[in-house]
Amino acid sequence: MIILRPAHERGHADHGWLESWHSFSFANYHDQDHMHWGPLRVINEDRVQPGQGFGTHSHRDMEIISYVIDGALAHRDSMGNSATIVPGEVQRLSAGSGVTHSEYNHDREGVTHFLQIWILPRTAGIAPGYEQRTFSDAEKRGRLRLVASADGADGSVTIHQDARMYAGLFDGDEHATVRVADGRLAYMHLVRGSAVVNGHAVSAGDALVYRDEPEVRVERGDGAEILVFDLPQLQLQ
């Protein structure tokens, strides 16, 4: 089973300083049919206006991945980490037993465009943690490069869940495949551009939702940036 989730069907919020599209139920957007997919709980496509951002706030028991598309996102947290995330970098914040952080666009002119991704951890109450890695365009060109995993394989950031996240860049006939083991789920999110994935023509913001499928297959792209998630089945309590 492969289901297309068009970009325009996502939840939408415009707060002036922040415009956000929600792939899953979040804040004032509630859709019983789109609560999560396995442990994948949130994909928010956020655009933060110049000089604006998320003030200090708290999280717990969530693996939070920040993936910047354009601009830069300044991060500061209660563990003492202070960093700026730019395109090509993947940041993992394990909220665990509790952490506070802030995220800002300090640019005076440019908008910061990024994805905020939440994955439920397999264990609650772990010690908070932080990690940030750079993945060059060359590493992702024409392939799906592992960028997050439970064991930190291939230099990926380590998340506390049996899930794998891949990122790739595709043009023309460039193609790649992620095999999905029996009993697992998958999810494809098109960050930008257009592509053909498992025979489906998709555009920026579209997603494909997979159950009982053996692979996620990128067949071609036009300025395409693609994320693929390999996920265990999980029921929210």
N, C-alpha and C positions, 0 to 999 in steps of 0.2 A: 504494500500500500504506500503510495506517494501522494500527498495532498499539497497543493499549491496554496500558500497564504499570501495573497497580493499585498503589496506595501500599503495601499490605501485603506485596507481593512483593519489596520492596526489602530490601537487607541492613540489619541492625540491630545496634547496639552500645550497651550501657548501662554506663558507667564510674563511675556515681554522680554525679560532678561534671559529666559530659557524657553526654547521650543523643543518638545520631546515627543517621539513616537514610540509607543509601547507594544512590543510583540506579544507580551503576556500581561495579564491583569496586574495593575500597578496604580497606587494612589487612588485617584477618583475614577480610574478606568477599571471596570469589572466585567469580565466575560467568562462565564462558567466553562465555555468550550476552549478557552485559551488561558489556563491557569499556570501550566508548566508543561514541559516535555521531559519525562524522567526527572533527573535532578536539575535540569536547566530551568531556572525560575524567572529570570529577567534578561531581556535584551532591550535596553532603551537606547534609541538613537537620539543623542542630545546635541543641541547647538547652543553654546553659551556666548552671549554678547560680550563685546570688549569691556574689560574692567569689572566683570561680574563673575559670580560663582556660587558654589555651595558652601555656606558657612559651616563652622564646626558642628558636627552631628555624630550620633553614635550608631553602631551596628553590632550585632552578635550572631554567631553561628551561621556565617555565610562566607563563601569564597567569592570575592569580588574581583573581576578582571576588567581593567580599563584598557581600551584599544583606541588610540587617537587616529583619526582619519585626516584631519587638517588642523593646523594651528598647534597650540601647546596647552597642556593642563598642569598647573602647579599643584603639588600634593604635599600635605603636612599631616602627621598623625601623632597620636599620644604615645607611640613607641619611640618617638624621636626621629622618625624618618622625614626627610624633606627632599623632594625631587621634582623635576619637571619631565613630563611624559610628552614625547613627540612622535610623529608617524614612524612606524617601524619598530616601536617599543611595545612591549606587553608588560603590564603591571599586575601583580597578584597581591591582594590584601586579604589575609585570612582573619576574619573578625573574631572567630572563636568565642572565648568567654567574655569579650567586650573590648571595643576599641572606638576611639573618636578620631575623626579626620575632617579635613576641609579640602576643597578642590576649586581652583580659581583659574580664570583666563585673565592674565595680567596684561595682555596686549591691549594697546590703546585703540587699535583700529580693526584688527582681524577677529573673526568669529572662530571659536574652538568647536570643532565637530568631532564627536567621539562616541564610541559605544560603551555603555555601562552594562556589564554582563554579570549576573549572579548565578552561582551554582551551589546547591545545597550540599554541605559536607556530609560525609558518612558518619561522623562522630561529633556530637555536641560538646561544647565546653573545652575545646582544645586551647592551647596557648596561642594568642594572636601572633601573626607573622606577616612578613612583607618580602616581596621579591620583584625585581624588574630586570628584564632582558631585552636586548636589541636583536632583531632579525632583519637582515638586509634584504633589499628587493631581489638581489641575485639568488638568495636562498629560497625565495618564494616564487621565482619566475618559472611558469610552466609546471609547477608542482604544488602539492598540498603539504606544506612544511609543518611538522608538529611543533606547536608553540606552548601547549599546556598539557600536563599529564599527571597521573598519580605518582609516578616514579621519577619524574624529571628526565625522562629519556631524551636523548639527542639534544641536550642543552635546553629543553623546554622548562618553563616555570612549573613548579610543583604545586598541585592542588590536592586537597584532602577529600577526594572522591574518585571513584573508578570511572573517570571520564577522560576523553582526549579531545583537544581542540586543535584544528589545523587552519592555516592561513595560506592563501595562494593568489598569484597574479597571472592572468591569462589574456592573451591576444591571439587572434586568428585561430589556427588549428591546434594550439597548445592544449594539452589535455592531461588529466590525472584521475586516479581512482583511489578511494579509500574503501577497503573491505570492511564489512560489518558482520561480526560474528552472530550466529544464531541466537535469538532471544534478546538481542540488543536493539536499541533505537538509534536513529540518526536525525540530524537537523542541519540544513544548509541555509545560511543567510548571505544574501548578496549585498556586500557593502557598497559597491559602486559599479558603474558600467552596466553591461548586459552580457548574458551568457546562455548557453544551452547546457542544461544539467539533467542527466537521465531523460533526455528527449524533451524536456520542458524549457521553453524560452522564458527567461527570467530577467527582470530589470532591477535597478537599485532599490533596496528595501524589501524585495520579495523574499519569501522563504519557501523551502520544501521540507515537509515533515515526513519522516520515514518510519515505517513499522514493517517487520518481516521482509526486509529487502536486503540482498546480499552486498550491495555496494552503493556508494555515492560516486557518480561518474560525471566529471566535468568534461564536456566534449569540445567546446570551443568558447572563445570569449572576445569581447570588444571592450578594452579598458576595464576588464572585470577584476574586482578584488573580492575574494570569496572566503567565508569562514565555514568550516564543517565541524560538527560535534558528533562524536561517537559516545553513546550514553547507555548506562544500565537502565533497566526498567525500574521505576520507583513510584510508589503511591504516596502522595502527601497525606499526612495525618490530619 
